[in-house]
Amino acid sequence: QVQLVESGGGLVQPGGSLRLSCAASGSIFDINFMGWYRQAPGKQRELVAGISSGGTTNYADSAKGRFTISKDNAKNMVYLQMNNLVPEDTAVYYCNLVRKVFGVSMTSWGQGTQVTVST
């Protein structure tokens, strides 16, 4: 079983920055992918940024150039640095982890952290 705990959300003005952190614990082996998703009110959950076990990153078009995902394997942490935030970034942000165990993908989610971009 995997536990994911997010932190770093909050209220920020447009143009500001936030750094989200996700701490993973438990059966954190055979990690295939870690990512950040977000869900705004009335909208579907969407992938914001992801990083593979090999370090390859991918971003939603809305995040490119503004957000950076990184990880610290030694600390079992994944981060999302968000710069130049806009009100459309307001959402609950979820940490996601995918493991491949005997060829079967197993997905875990954190409880989410609220990000609000507003004046």
Secondary structure by P-SEA (a helix, b strand, c coil): cbbbbbcccccccccbbbbbbbbbccccccccccbbbbbcccccccccccccccbbbbbcccccccbbbbbcccccbbbbbbcccccccccbbbbbbbbbcccbbbbbbccbbbbbbcc
